[in-house]
Amino acid sequence: QVQLVESGGGLVQAGGSLRLSCVASRSANFNNVGWYRQTPGQKREEVALILSGGGTSYSGSVNGRFSISRDIVKNTLFLQMNKLKVEDTATYFCYARTDFETYWGQGTQVTVVS
């Protein structure tokens, strides 16, 4: 079993920045790792991911503003969010996927105000 713990959410003004972190309890042979976000009543949106080969992918709504990275030694995944918009307000969840299971964090709230 792997536990994922996110941190770094908070309240920020539009145009500001936040950096989310996601720490895994142990290393594992993860295929993809990434971030989703969700707002009440809305579909979950995959924001960014790192593919098994190391490539990255972003949703169109955050491309150019968000950056995903990882520190393999520290078992930590990051999401740097710049030029935040009110519409980025959501609960952000990290995940890590192996061949057999997908692990999820508990979520961290990001609120962007104008």
MDTraj code that builds the backbone (N, CA, C; nanometers):
import mdtraj as md
import numpy as np

residues = "GLN VAL GLN LEU VAL GLU SER GLY GLY GLY LEU VAL GLN ALA GLY GLY SER LEU ARG LEU SER CYS VAL ALA SER ARG SER ALA ASN PHE ASN ASN VAL GLY TRP TYR ARG GLN THR PRO GLY GLN LYS ARG GLU GLU VAL ALA LEU ILE LEU SER GLY GLY GLY THR SER TYR SER GLY SER VAL ASN GLY ARG PHE SER ILE SER ARG ASP ILE VAL LYS ASN THR LEU PHE LEU GLN MET ASN LYS LEU LYS VAL GLU ASP THR ALA THR TYR PHE CYS TYR ALA ARG THR ASP PHE GLU THR TYR TRP GLY GLN GLY THR GLN VAL THR VAL VAL SER".split()
xyz = np.array([
    [0.0851, -0.1193, 0.0000],
    [0.0000, 0.0000, 0.0000],
    [0.0885, 0.1240, 0.0000],
    [0.0403, 0.2274, -0.0674],
    [0.1121, 0.3543, -0.0744],
    [0.0173, 0.4648, -0.0297],
    [0.0618, 0.5471, 0.0601],
    [-0.0161, 0.6650, 0.1013],
    [0.0431, 0.7879, 0.0335],
    [-0.0461, 0.8737, -0.0128],
    [-0.0064, 0.9996, -0.0743],
    [-0.0632, 1.1139, 0.0091],
    [0.0207, 1.2103, 0.0410],
    [-0.0225, 1.3225, 0.1231],
    [0.0119, 1.4527, 0.0505],
    [-0.0931, 1.5294, 0.0192],
    [-0.0734, 1.6574, -0.0481],
    [-0.0610, 1.7696, 0.0541],
    [0.0031, 1.8753, 0.0107],
    [0.0110, 1.9976, 0.0899],
    [0.0355, 2.1138, -0.0052],
    [0.0215, 2.2340, 0.0488],
    [0.0538, 2.3528, -0.0305],
    [-0.0650, 2.4314, -0.0793],
    [-0.1854, 2.3787, -0.0599],
    [-0.3031, 2.4538, -0.1016],
    [-0.3249, 2.5747, -0.0133],
    [-0.4184, 2.6582, -0.0551],
    [-0.4479, 2.7766, 0.0242],
    [-0.5272, 2.8779, -0.0543],
    [-0.5316, 2.9976, 0.0015],
    [-0.6043, 3.1094, -0.0581],
    [-0.5024, 3.2033, -0.1221],
    [-0.5283, 3.2403, -0.2461],
    [-0.4350, 3.3261, -0.3172],
    [-0.5125, 3.4200, -0.4090],
    [-0.4562, 3.5339, -0.4334],
    [-0.5197, 3.6284, -0.5257],
    [-0.4931, 3.5874, -0.6709],
    [-0.5846, 3.6235, -0.7560],
    [-0.5662, 3.5973, -0.8986],
    [-0.4349, 3.6595, -0.9453],
    [-0.3635, 3.5831, -1.0264],
    [-0.2324, 3.6270, -1.0731],
    [-0.1179, 3.5755, -0.9889],
    [-0.1511, 3.5218, -0.8717],
    [-0.0491, 3.4716, -0.7817],
    [-0.0065, 3.3294, -0.8145],
    [0.0737, 3.2731, -0.7245],
    [0.1298, 3.1402, -0.7451],
    [0.1149, 3.0545, -0.6203],
    [0.1078, 2.9253, -0.6421],
    [0.1125, 2.8273, -0.5350],
    [0.1919, 2.7071, -0.5844],
    [0.2514, 2.6364, -0.4892],
    [0.3217, 2.5132, -0.5226],
    [0.2651, 2.4008, -0.4384],
    [0.2054, 2.3038, -0.5038],
    [0.1517, 2.1877, -0.4351],
    [0.2577, 2.0784, -0.4277],
    [0.2541, 2.0043, -0.3189],
    [0.3445, 1.8904, -0.3020],
    [0.2623, 1.7666, -0.2714],
    [0.3153, 1.6538, -0.3099],
    [0.2509, 1.5241, -0.2839],
    [0.3610, 1.4257, -0.2486],
    [0.3607, 1.3819, -0.1246],
    [0.4652, 1.2915, -0.0774],
    [0.4105, 1.1496, -0.0688],
    [0.4811, 1.0560, -0.1288],
    [0.4442, 0.9146, -0.1227],
    [0.5142, 0.8480, -0.0044],
    [0.4420, 0.7550, 0.0600],
    [0.4966, 0.6886, 0.1786],
    [0.6132, 0.5969, 0.1441],
    [0.6207, 0.5521, 0.0205],
    [0.7311, 0.4700, -0.0235],
    [0.7408, 0.4783, -0.1744],
    [0.8537, 0.4371, -0.2260],
    [0.8686, 0.4342, -0.3707],
    [0.8022, 0.3083, -0.4257],
    [0.7664, 0.3132, -0.5501],
    [0.7043, 0.1991, -0.6166],
    [0.7254, 0.2140, -0.7670],
    [0.6953, 0.1119, -0.8398],
    [0.7125, 0.1156, -0.9847],
    [0.5908, 0.1838, -1.0475],
    [0.5879, 0.3157, -1.0295],
    [0.4755, 0.3910, -1.0825],
    [0.4864, 0.4087, -1.2331],
    [0.3750, 0.3964, -1.3001],
    [0.3706, 0.4265, -1.4427],
    [0.3504, 0.5763, -1.4616],
    [0.2304, 0.6214, -1.4369],
    [0.2012, 0.7639, -1.4461],
    [0.1771, 0.8207, -1.3072],
    [0.2167, 0.9451, -1.2903],
    [0.1839, 1.0199, -1.1687],
    [0.1324, 1.1554, -1.2137],
    [0.0430, 1.2118, -1.1363],
    [-0.0118, 1.3400, -1.1806],
    [-0.1080, 1.4014, -1.0833],
    [-0.1783, 1.5000, -1.1336],
    [-0.2723, 1.5792, -1.0545],
    [-0.4069, 1.5899, -1.1273],
    [-0.5131, 1.5736, -1.0493],
    [-0.6477, 1.6024, -1.0925],
    [-0.7003, 1.7187, -1.0073],
    [-0.8056, 1.7796, -1.0555],
    [-0.8770, 1.8750, -0.9711],
    [-1.0266, 1.8551, -0.9902],
    [-1.1005, 1.8965, -0.8896],
    [-1.2453, 1.8810, -0.8946],
    [-1.3124, 1.9914, -0.8154],
    [-1.4201, 2.0435, -0.8701],
    [-1.5052, 2.1382, -0.7993],
    [-1.6423, 2.0735, -0.7819],
    [-1.7186, 2.1128, -0.6811],
    [-1.8492, 2.0523, -0.6562],
    [-1.9384, 2.0609, -0.7783],
    [-1.9948, 1.9496, -0.8169],
    [-2.0869, 1.9467, -0.9289],
    [-2.0209, 1.9417, -1.0647],
    [-1.8887, 1.9416, -1.0668],
    [-1.8164, 1.9383, -1.1932],
    [-1.7434, 1.8053, -1.2105],
    [-1.7144, 1.7715, -1.3346],
    [-1.6369, 1.6517, -1.3622],
    [-1.4929, 1.6723, -1.3165],
    [-1.4318, 1.5638, -1.2782],
    [-1.2910, 1.5699, -1.2404],
    [-1.2076, 1.5968, -1.3640],
    [-1.1106, 1.6821, -1.3524],
    [-1.0261, 1.7196, -1.4651],
    [-0.8815, 1.6822, -1.4364],
    [-0.8216, 1.6116, -1.5289],
    [-0.6797, 1.5828, -1.5136],
    [-0.6020, 1.7062, -1.5560],
    [-0.5233, 1.7588, -1.4643],
    [-0.4534, 1.8843, -1.4856],
    [-0.3166, 1.8623, -1.5481],
    [-0.2412, 1.7690, -1.4938],
    [-0.1048, 1.7462, -1.5410],
    [-0.0609, 1.6068, -1.5013],
    [0.0259, 1.5496, -1.5812],
    [0.0804, 1.4193, -1.5463],
    [0.2211, 1.4030, -1.6016],
    [0.2932, 1.3131, -1.5378],
    [0.4233, 1.2708, -1.5856],
    [0.4087, 1.1255, -1.6311],
    [0.4419, 1.1009, -1.7546],
    [0.4284, 0.9676, -1.8104],
    [0.5460, 0.8799, -1.7685],
    [0.5295, 0.7518, -1.7865],
    [0.6330, 0.6584, -1.7427],
    [0.7664, 0.6869, -1.8094],
    [0.7634, 0.7383, -1.9308],
    [0.8875, 0.7690, -2.0022],
    [0.9477, 0.9019, -1.9633],
    [0.8794, 0.9750, -1.8767],
    [0.9314, 1.1029, -1.8299],
    [0.8686, 1.2240, -1.8959],
    [0.7936, 1.2036, -2.0017],
    [0.7264, 1.3151, -2.0653],
    [0.6147, 1.3694, -1.9800],
    [0.5733, 1.4904, -2.0094],
    [0.4665, 1.5538, -1.9337],
    [0.3519, 1.5908, -2.0258],
    [0.2359, 1.6050, -1.9640],
    [0.1182, 1.6436, -2.0395],
    [0.0329, 1.7331, -1.9521],
    [-0.0305, 1.8321, -2.0123],
    [-0.1115, 1.9276, -1.9388],
    [-0.2462, 1.9455, -2.0068],
    [-0.3455, 1.9783, -1.9249],
    [-0.4728, 2.0139, -1.9847],
    [-0.4594, 2.1505, -2.0509],
    [-0.5439, 2.1748, -2.1464],
    [-0.5361, 2.3011, -2.2177],
    [-0.5608, 2.4212, -2.1294],
    [-0.6381, 2.4015, -2.0232],
    [-0.6739, 2.5136, -1.9370],
    [-0.5571, 2.5618, -1.8503],
    [-0.4549, 2.4793, -1.8340],
    [-0.3427, 2.5178, -1.7477],
    [-0.2105, 2.5217, -1.8221],
    [-0.2101, 2.4761, -1.9461],
    [-0.0858, 2.4696, -2.0221],
    [-0.0212, 2.6081, -2.0313],
    [0.1062, 2.6127, -1.9974],
    [0.1783, 2.7392, -1.9993],
    [0.1776, 2.8115, -1.8666],
    [0.0924, 2.7675, -1.7743],
    [0.0850, 2.8318, -1.6419],
    [0.1281, 2.7370, -1.5310],
    [0.0998, 2.6089, -1.5461],
    [0.1325, 2.5092, -1.4459],
    [0.2500, 2.4254, -1.4939],
    [0.3256, 2.3761, -1.3969],
    [0.4396, 2.2907, -1.4282],
    [0.4469, 2.1763, -1.3286],
    [0.4533, 2.0540, -1.3801],
    [0.4611, 1.9361, -1.2944],
    [0.6041, 1.8854, -1.2917],
    [0.6477, 1.8411, -1.1765],
    [0.7829, 1.7869, -1.1628],
    [0.7838, 1.6869, -1.0476],
    [0.8919, 1.6137, -1.0368],
    [0.9018, 1.5149, -0.9292],
    [1.0451, 1.5068, -0.8793],
    [1.0562, 1.4729, -0.7505],
    [1.1850, 1.4432, -0.6883],
    [1.1799, 1.2961, -0.6508],
    [1.2413, 1.2122, -0.7327],
    [1.2320, 1.0684, -0.7116],
    [1.2978, 1.0276, -0.5806],
    [1.4065, 1.0914, -0.5458],
    [1.4768, 1.0568, -0.4217],
    [1.3872, 1.0806, -0.3005],
    [1.3118, 1.1900, -0.3033],
    [1.2251, 1.2252, -0.1907],
    [1.0823, 1.1741, -0.2087],
    [1.0570, 1.0963, -0.3133],
    [0.9228, 1.0417, -0.3396],
    [0.8178, 1.1526, -0.3398],
    [0.8495, 1.2633, -0.4014],
    [0.7614, 1.3794, -0.3974],
    [0.7280, 1.4279, -0.5374],
    [0.6029, 1.4605, -0.5548],
    [0.5513, 1.5167, -0.6796],
    [0.5113, 1.6606, -0.6521],
    [0.5388, 1.7480, -0.7484],
    [0.5078, 1.8893, -0.7321],
    [0.4167, 1.9373, -0.8436],
    [0.3424, 2.0422, -0.8124],
    [0.2676, 2.1141, -0.9141],
    [0.2867, 2.2626, -0.8868],
    [0.3661, 2.3266, -0.9705],
    [0.3860, 2.4699, -0.9611],
    [0.2771, 2.5390, -1.0416],
    [0.2004, 2.6229, -0.9744],
    [0.0878, 2.6890, -1.0390],
    [0.1126, 2.8390, -1.0397],
    [0.1269, 2.8946, -1.1569],
    [0.1516, 3.0379, -1.1740],
    [0.0346, 3.1038, -1.2461],
    [0.0285, 3.2345, -1.2344],
    [-0.0770, 3.3118, -1.3019],
    [-0.2142, 3.2510, -1.2735],
    [-0.2393, 3.2252, -1.1487],
    [-0.3633, 3.1588, -1.1103],
    [-0.4845, 3.2438, -1.1443],
    [-0.5903, 3.1743, -1.1812],
    [-0.7167, 3.2376, -1.2167],
    [-0.8247, 3.1910, -1.1196],
    [-0.9305, 3.2685, -1.1110],
    [-1.0421, 3.2309, -1.0231],
    [-1.0942, 3.0920, -1.0603],
    [-1.0962, 3.0623, -1.1879],
    [-1.1474, 2.9330, -1.2329],
    [-1.0555, 2.8149, -1.1992],
    [-0.9382, 2.8416, -1.1453],
    [-0.8515, 2.7347, -1.0981],
    [-0.8918, 2.6870, -0.9583],
    [-0.9856, 2.7552, -0.8977],
    [-1.0338, 2.7154, -0.7659],
    [-1.0910, 2.5746, -0.7711],
    [-1.0383, 2.4863, -0.6860],
    [-1.0801, 2.3457, -0.6856],
    [-1.0060, 2.2731, -0.5739],
    [-1.0473, 2.1496, -0.5525],
    [-0.9678, 2.0594, -0.4698],
    [-0.8754, 1.9826, -0.5630],
    [-0.7484, 1.9823, -0.5308],
    [-0.6471, 1.9185, -0.6144],
    [-0.6031, 1.7869, -0.5496],
    [-0.6034, 1.6831, -0.6308],
    [-0.5670, 1.5490, -0.5855],
    [-0.4467, 1.4993, -0.6650],
    [-0.3503, 1.4423, -0.5962],
    [-0.2427, 1.3766, -0.6675],
    [-0.2753, 1.2271, -0.6776],
    [-0.2164, 1.1622, -0.7751],
    [-0.2343, 1.0185, -0.7896],
    [-0.1043, 0.9567, -0.8387],
    [-0.0938, 0.8268, -0.8180],
    [0.0204, 0.7506, -0.8665],
    [-0.0320, 0.6146, -0.9093],
    [0.0022, 0.5770, -1.0295],
    [-0.0577, 0.4574, -1.0896],
    [0.0500, 0.3530, -1.1174],
    [0.0235, 0.2302, -1.0711],
    [0.1073, 0.1165, -1.1063],
    [0.0310, 0.0294, -1.2043],
    [0.0883, -0.0862, -1.2370],
    [0.0184, -0.1791, -1.3264],
    [-0.1086, -0.2333, -1.2620],
    [-0.1182, -0.2276, -1.1308],
    [-0.2251, -0.2973, -1.0603],
    [-0.3199, -0.2041, -0.9854],
    [-0.2762, -0.0854, -0.9548],
    [-0.3590, -0.0020, -0.8691],
    [-0.3268, 0.1452, -0.8920],
    [-0.4268, 0.2280, -0.8594],
    [-0.4072, 0.3726, -0.8589],
    [-0.4256, 0.4228, -0.7169],
    [-0.3262, 0.4957, -0.6704],
    [-0.3304, 0.5516, -0.5357],
    [-0.3653, 0.7000, -0.5438],
    [-0.4415, 0.7472, -0.4447],
    [-0.4868, 0.8854, -0.4429],
    [-0.4525, 0.9519, -0.3109],
    [-0.4253, 1.0802, -0.3195],
    [-0.4135, 1.1597, -0.1996],
    [-0.5501, 1.2050, -0.1526],
    [-0.5513, 1.2733, -0.0388],
    [-0.6780, 1.3151, 0.0212],
    [-0.7277, 1.4470, -0.0348],
    [-0.6451, 1.5168, -0.1065],
    [-0.6848, 1.6429, -0.1679],
    [-0.6397, 1.7630, -0.0876],
    [-0.6118, 1.8704, -0.1592],
    [-0.5779, 1.9973, -0.0960],
    [-0.6545, 2.1076, -0.1692],
    [-0.7118, 2.1976, -0.0919],
    [-0.7995, 2.2997, -0.1493],
    [-0.7178, 2.4186, -0.1974],
    [-0.7474, 2.4612, -0.3176],
    [-0.6897, 2.5827, -0.3735],
    [-0.8051, 2.6783, -0.4031],
    [-0.7970, 2.7967, -0.3466],
    [-0.8996, 2.8978, -0.3678],
    [-0.8333, 3.0241, -0.4212],
    [-0.8784, 3.0667, -0.5374],
    [-0.8242, 3.1863, -0.6011],
    [-0.9322, 3.2938, -0.6016],
    [-0.8992, 3.4081, -0.5460],
    [-0.9957, 3.5178, -0.5368],
    [-0.9496, 3.6356, -0.6223],
    [-1.0474, 3.7099, -0.6692],
    [-1.0155, 3.8253, -0.7549],
    [-0.9888, 3.9491, -0.6721],
])
top = md.Topology()
chain = top.add_chain()
for i, resn in enumerate(residues, 1):
    res = top.add_residue(resn, chain, resSeq=i)
    for name in ("N", "CA", "C"):
        top.add_atom(name, md.element.get_by_symbol(name[0]), res)
traj = md.Trajectory(xyz[None], top)
